[in-house]
Amino acid sequence: MTDAARTCKKDPDARLDYGFDWDAAAPIGPWLADGETILTSTWDVPAGLTLDAESNDDTQTIVWITGGTAGNSYTLTNRITTSAGRTDDRSIIIIVEDR
């Protein structure tokens, strides 16, 4: 089960963090079953943005992003694999504008 892509705004000069709480109770969650944890997390970051750092714990994934060109939008996709062998993707659309 996945949820719709979230949309965020970013200045081209900003360094901001984005991520997901896969165990949150928000709109469709929690996605992880009781006792299930995130084993791996990877981010697909499109050209024009720079992945500055990333981290994850048992239930959350975070990425720090820099760059982007004002007037463009970019889709970041996070793919996780869990201790139960499930794999899923969630995406964030970043709209870059001078702020």
Secondary structure, DSSP 4 states (H G I P E B T S, - for coil): ---PPEEEEE-TT--EEEEEETT--STT---SPTT--EEEEEEE--TTEEEEEEEE-SSEEEEEEEE--TT-EEEEEEEEEETTS-EEEEEEEEEE---
